[in-house]
Amino acid sequence: MTLVRQPTRAALLLFAALPLPALAHTGVDLGLHHGFTAGFLHPLTGTDHLVAMLAVGLWSALAARRWPDLLAAPAAFSSMLLVGALLGMAGALLPAVEPSIAVSLLALGLLVMTRLRLPAPMAGLLVGLFALFHGHAHGQELGAGSGAAWALAGMLTASLLLHGAGIALGAALRRSQPWWPRLAGLVVVVFGAALLGAGA
């Protein structure tokens, strides 16, 4: 089968179908994203954030040896996503937010490709650092004011569901041909490299 023998070409084809301009952080929206529904939709409207959250769940399912390890990275990502969002909403500045988001996709893609197993605290620390930048970008978009708490609740709910979807996908890929996880990781790597090359 052609796709089996040429995973790189298949990854590039999948990558070409991604809407690259659909980033979740285009600037402060003066509170237009307030409310649970708007917050819930926010992580789903930016391909970079959506792919990152799916990749965290995917890597967790592919690499975890036991139940607590499976939850370490998604829990850390969600927690630090909230911290980063609060910093962004408060107007705090972080250096190189956009390049850091692109680098996080590169790293997550490589982790998925290699199925690298890390101790739970190290996995949590790594993805937590990534999530800080993702959350900051979300927080700047959401802004502060009335309805911000509901927007944060919606954003976290969507993020947890995306992690769950990634875990489900990873569980399916564990039972599939070994090249499928490599292909999935390669798609994330190529996407991250494209964002980095474009200046994120």
Helices and strands as residue ranges (DSSP letters): H 2-5, H 7-16, H 36-41, G 42-44, H 47-63, H 67-89, H 97-114, H 120-142, H 148-174, H 179-197
